[in-house]
Amino acid sequence: MKISRRWFMAGLAVTGAAVPAAYFGHREWTKPDPTITPGEASFDVADLAGQRLASALRGVWDIRFEGHDAGLEGLPAQGLQVFLDIGQKGRGVCGFLDTAERLRSGETPRYRILGDLAGADAAKLSWRLVGADGLVSYELEMILDEVWANFGNAGKGTLSGKAWRLDRSLALPVQDNGFVAVKRLFPEARERTPLNPTLLAWLIAPEHRLFHQLWHATRDKWHTLAKDKRDALRGIGWQPGPRDNERDARGPRKDRNGSGVDFFFMHRHMLGTARSMQDLPSWEYFPLPQPELIRDRVGFARYFDNHDGTALPPPWLADGDDEYSRWVSDLKTAETYESNFQVWESQYRDPAYLANLTLGQFGSEVELGLHDWLHMRWASVPRDPSNGQPVPFARDPADFAPRWYGLENDFLGDPFSSHVNPVFWHFHGWIDDRIEDWFRAHERFHPGEVSRLVVNGVPWFASGRWVEVDDPWLGPDTHGCSTTPGLQRGKTVEMDPETMKLALGITFLNDEKKLASLFRRVPQRPWYARNLKAKTSPA
Ligand SMILES: [Cu+2]
């Protein structure tokens, strides 16, 4: 049995005097107690709830004290901050409290926070402050309150509570020293390493957003689509690859059908155009995980300020889908960096590994593994641009409301918006550079078997034993069926935003009635008519 401050203070309040309270305490001490001191320690890590609490707490907080006895000895009243760090599955809380400047300097902060989350819940946290003399000088009791708490880390969190001086006798009147700490929101990459206005204007144009989404969508979904959907997409020129010999990206033959070549090629093509508008260097290595506060306080501060735009946005929660929430949070751990990303970094620069792969196999492997994970590891919680409210499952892929076209929609997890995010270009640069490693590997192991060739204005490779296809797919521009001009000058019907929305609707909608109306809008082109005839004629 331990006598907590609350319990003790309650005792004082009830009895109205210190002596009876002490007597009351004594009675508790001498009551027979069933608990014993614990045995050997067990290996404990934070459970999911604990990890979520840790993730809500980790970071930089602005703190102010209020009340008659506000403040901490030796610290100014204004400009104070708290740095808090907790290991990924950790239960120990480490932190510092001082002015924002001093926390970022080489000087030792005046207060260090010691605490733990063992058995903690957000409604009641209690940590100690260790002062410069090495003594535990204050106790902080607080509760965590989050805006949009259900989404985890998506809104502002506040910690509010009381600070108690520990060198003050409990017999003295209670001091009035409250505090409120507000968590700083994670600064997005676009605030730190913005794309220039020319490039942005090109990227956010409906045409480009829809193109990038549709290019990924039809090849991602193709193997799952029913024949009427496939035919409708063929009808508007948006089948992935040559008609009737499409190259899906996720079906059972994805690694043999050349879809990986399309993946590498389309992004190299896109990078070339973007780099003509802005210098977009590739990452040389994947950015490192968050530095530990206790070892590198200045690095910790820079990381949470996202100073170079490569820090990981915190994970978020998707209500009712624990599996997805857990996946998002696992993907963002340091362990995942060490267990997966570093392995990819090594393998995809290893000639012995690369020389066994065709370009299509390599592209497919990168696309489905590393590439998807890069997108999600660096993704921030998706938000509705109209009010900033988190939408954990992101925009519906067939929702084309105008608000989604704004600059701030640069969610990395959706090809409609991912290319608007600066991080996209730096990691796609890294992926693109690996194609050159692949070429060098083949030059070393079987020289002359892969030869360079410019295709569609892009430095590329001739098809052959190691390159499956000679016609990498860029959408209707390379495999469309029509040169009929669309509403926009210099564009075919197929590249018109309305046609692309139609194609996306066909790809994603499952409502029979809505689909029937979409099918009616598919123009009956000559090839489509021919196709139908061939299938129904007895010959
Ligand atoms: Cu892409």
Residues whose N, C-alpha, C, O or C-beta is under 5 A from the ligand:
A	BS01	CU	none
